[in-house]
């Protein structure tokens, strides 16, 4: 190796060492604070390093110098790559609206971005239904209440903002026939003949009536879940509990989103109404579209 080439290699190694030392120092300092911004910034530093050197160098650097494994380092980078959350934390100074736990911030990075989620963290609060006092008939009711987003946990976030679970067909509600129309079970002349099943009750729910009306659906849900029949030989009662639970989750999420967005719209309307004249005011003008004060 020539002196010139050796000098160039030494320079590159020196720059790499300097860069690594600065990165290590920054990450160690950020790691000790436990702040929301710090977790995003750790991801930024790791992304800078990974984009500057090979994947092998990146893995070796993390394993050799940092207080966590490569898998967790990748999660920090994922947090930094969550653009909407990063913008709120750094550009709008909304870090106080986020839980500071690493697991929660990573949860955000793996969740589908919804405008209702962005607005909730921008405002620092969200609404959800909670069990209220039973009505006069003893039926359960739901009350919408407001909570701070900074108090969210990963499980609660999934309950409030997560996607409804996929619906599955309850096989107990279908007959035991193959596509050809014959019984799919193996027949045997010595078997005791089985009579046909007579369906006398079927319950259909128009989901469009309840998808944004969680309170009413909860009454339907409670009735169906408690629907029982004394055990009688030859009588079978099947309730598709799984599908009921799945739609309950969907109805809850959609109702919360609707309530939150309506609140935002109402806040805007209230600000306008504060400047409106009542109809009995001496200066009320029916020709003025908005009935606003005129200077």
C-alpha positions in Angstrom: 0.0 0.0 0.0 1.4 3.4 -1.0 1.9 6.1 1.5 -0.8 8.2 -0.3 -3.4 5.4 -0.1 -2.5 4.7 3.5 -3.0 8.3 4.4 -6.4 8.4 2.7 -7.5 5.2 4.6 -6.3 6.7 7.9 -8.3 9.8 7.2 -11.5 7.8 6.5 -11.0 5.7 9.6 -10.4 8.8 11.6 -13.6 10.4 10.3 -15.5 7.2 11.0 -14.2 7.0 14.6 -15.1 10.7 15.2 -18.6 10.2 13.8 -19.1 7.0 15.9 -17.9 8.7 19.1 -20.3 11.6 18.5 -23.2 9.3 17.8 -22.4 7.2 20.9 -22.2 10.3 23.1 -25.5 11.7 21.7 -27.4 8.4 22.0 -26.2 7.8 25.6 -27.2 11.3 26.6 -30.6 11.0 24.9 -31.2 7.4 26.3 -30.8 8.6 29.9 -33.5 11.3 29.7 -36.5 9.1 28.9 -38.2 12.0 27.1 -40.5 11.6 24.1 -38.3 13.8 21.9 -35.2 11.8 22.9 -36.7 8.5 21.6 -37.3 10.1 18.2 -33.8 11.6 18.2 -32.2 8.3 19.0 -33.9 6.9 15.9 -32.6 9.9 13.9 -29.0 9.3 15.0 -29.3 5.6 14.2 -30.8 6.3 10.8 -27.9 8.7 10.0 -25.4 6.0 10.9 -27.1 3.3 8.9 -27.3 5.5 5.8 -23.6 6.3 6.1 -22.2 2.8 6.4 -23.0 -0.8 5.5 -25.6 -2.9 7.3 -22.8 -5.0 8.8 -21.1 -1.9 10.2 -24.4 -0.7 11.6 -25.1 -4.0 13.4 -21.6 -4.2 14.7 -21.7 -0.6 15.9 -25.0 -1.2 17.8 -23.9 -4.5 19.4 -20.5 -3.1 20.4 -21.3 0.4 21.7 -25.0 0.9 22.5 -27.1 -0.2 25.5 -29.7 -2.1 23.4 -29.8 -4.8 20.7 -30.1 -4.3 17.0 -33.9 -5.2 17.0 -34.6 -2.3 19.4 -32.4 0.0 17.4 -34.5 -0.7 14.3 -37.6 0.1 16.4 -36.1 3.5 17.3 -35.6 4.1 13.6 -39.2 3.2 13.0 -40.3 5.7 15.6 -38.3 8.4 13.9 -39.8 7.4 10.5 -43.4 8.0 11.8 -43.7 11.3 10.0 -47.0 12.6 11.5 -45.9 12.0 15.1 -42.5 13.4 14.4 -44.0 16.6 13.0 -46.2 17.0 16.0 -43.4 16.5 18.5 -40.7 18.7 16.8 -42.6 21.2 14.6 -45.6 21.8 16.8 -44.0 21.1 20.2 -46.7 18.6 21.1 -44.4 16.1 22.8 -46.3 16.5 26.1 -49.4 15.0 24.4 -47.6 11.6 23.9 -46.9 8.9 26.4 -43.1 8.7 26.9 -42.9 4.9 26.9 -40.8 3.3 24.1 -43.4 0.5 23.5 -46.2 3.0 22.9 -44.2 5.2 20.5 -43.2 2.1 18.6 -46.9 1.0 18.5 -47.7 4.3 16.8 -45.1 3.6 14.1 -46.7 0.3 13.3 -50.3 1.5 13.2 -52.3 2.8 10.3 -52.3 6.6 10.2 -55.8 8.1 10.8 -56.7 11.7 10.8 -58.7 11.3 14.0 -55.6 9.9 15.7 -53.4 12.8 14.4 -56.0 15.4 15.6 -56.4 13.7 19.0 -52.6 13.9 19.7 -52.5 17.5 18.3 -55.2 18.5 20.8 -54.0 16.2 23.6 -57.3 14.5 24.2 -59.7 11.9 22.9 -63.2 10.8 23.6 -64.5 7.3 24.2 -67.6 5.6 25.6 -67.7 4.4 29.2 -70.5 2.5 30.9 -73.1 4.8 32.4 -76.0 4.3 34.8 -78.7 1.9 33.5 -81.8 3.6 32.1 -85.2 3.3 33.7 -85.7 -0.1 32.1 -82.5 -1.4 33.5 -80.7 -1.4 30.1 -77.0 -0.4 30.0 -76.1 3.0 28.7 -72.9 4.6 27.4 -71.5 8.0 28.3 -68.9 9.7 26.2 -66.0 11.1 28.2 -62.8 12.9 27.4 -59.3 11.6 28.3 -55.7 12.8 27.9 -53.8 11.1 25.1 -50.7 11.2 27.2 -52.3 8.6 29.5 -52.9 6.1 26.7 -51.4 2.6 26.9 -50.8 0.4 23.9 -53.8 -1.8 24.8 -56.1 1.2 25.3 -54.9 2.8 22.0 -55.8 -0.4 20.2 -59.3 -0.4 21.8 -60.0 3.2 21.0 -58.3 3.7 17.6 -57.4 0.2 16.3 -59.0 -1.6 13.4 -62.0 -3.8 14.1 -61.2 -7.5 14.1 -62.0 -9.4 10.9 -65.3 -11.1 11.0 -65.5 -14.9 10.8 -68.4 -17.1 9.9 -69.8 -19.1 12.8 -69.9 -22.6 11.5 -72.5 -23.5 14.2 -75.0 -21.4 12.3 -74.6 -23.2 9.0 -75.9 -26.7 8.1 -73.6 -29.6 7.7 -74.0 -30.0 3.9 -71.3 -30.2 1.2 -71.5 -28.3 -2.1 -73.2 -31.3 -3.7 -76.1 -31.1 -1.2 -75.3 -34.4 0.6 -74.4 -34.7 4.2 -70.6 -34.2 4.5 -70.4 -36.8 7.3 -69.9 -40.5 6.5 -73.2 -42.3 6.3 -73.8 -45.7 7.9 -76.9 -47.8 7.7 -76.5 -48.8 11.3 -76.4 -45.2 12.5 -79.4 -43.8 14.2 -81.3 -41.6 11.7 -81.0 -37.9 12.3 -83.9 -35.6 11.8 -83.8 -32.3 9.9 -83.1 -29.2 11.9 -86.0 -26.8 11.9 -84.9 -23.1 12.1 -87.5 -21.1 14.0 -85.6 -18.0 15.0 -83.2 -15.9 13.0 -81.7 -12.6 14.1 -80.4 -10.1 11.5 -78.8 -6.8 12.5 -78.7 -3.9 10.1 -75.1 -2.7 10.9 -75.6 0.6 9.2 -78.0 1.6 12.0 -75.5 0.9 14.7 -72.0 1.4 13.3 -71.9 5.0 14.7 -74.4 4.4 17.5 -72.6 2.4 20.1 -75.1 3.1 22.9 -78.0 1.6 21.1 -76.0 -1.4 19.9 -74.9 -2.1 23.4 -78.5 -2.7 24.4 -78.9 -5.2 21.5 -75.6 -6.8 22.4 -76.6 -7.3 26.0 -79.9 -8.8 25.1 -78.5 -11.3 22.6 -75.6 -12.3 25.0 -78.1 -13.0 27.8 -80.6 -14.7 25.5 -81.0 -18.2 27.0 -83.2 -21.2 26.7 -83.8 -23.9 29.2 -82.0 -27.1 28.2 -84.4 -29.2 26.2 -83.3 -32.4 24.4 -83.2 -31.8 20.7 -83.2 -28.0 20.9 -80.0 -26.1 20.2 -79.5 -22.4 20.6 -76.4 -20.7 19.0 -75.4 -17.1 19.4 -72.5 -15.9 17.2 -70.7 -14.3 20.1 -67.5 -13.7 18.1 -69.2 -11.7 15.4 -71.2 -9.7 18.0 -67.9 -8.9 19.8 -66.2 -7.9 16.6 -69.0 -5.5 15.6 -69.2 -4.1 19.1 -65.5 -3.1 18.8 -66.2 -1.6 15.3 -69.2 0.3 16.6 -67.3 1.6 19.6 -64.5 2.9 17.4 -66.7 4.5 14.8 -68.9 6.2 17.4 -65.9 7.6 19.2 -64.5 9.0 15.9 -67.9 10.5 15.0 -68.3 12.1 18.5 -64.8 13.5 18.4 -65.2 15.1 14.9 -68.6 16.5 15.9 -67.0 18.1 18.9 -64.4 19.8 16.6 -67.2 21.1 14.4 -69.3 22.2 17.4 -66.3 24.2 18.8 -66.1 26.1 15.5 -69.9 26.7 15.5 -69.9 27.9 19.1 -67.3 30.5 18.2 -69.5 31.8 15.5 -72.7 31.8 17.6 -71.0 33.9 20.3 -71.1 36.8 17.8 -74.8 36.2 16.7 -77.8 38.3 17.7 -80.8 36.7 19.3 -84.1 37.1 17.4 -85.5 39.4 20.0 -82.5 41.8 19.9 -83.5 45.3 18.7 -80.7 45.2 16.1 -81.7 41.7 14.8 -81.9 41.8 11.0 -83.7 38.8 9.3 -82.0 39.9 6.0 -78.6 39.4 7.5 -77.8 35.8 6.7 -75.7 35.1 9.8 -77.4 37.7 12.1 -74.1 39.1 13.1 -73.4 42.3 14.8 -72.8 45.1 12.4 -70.3 47.8 13.3 
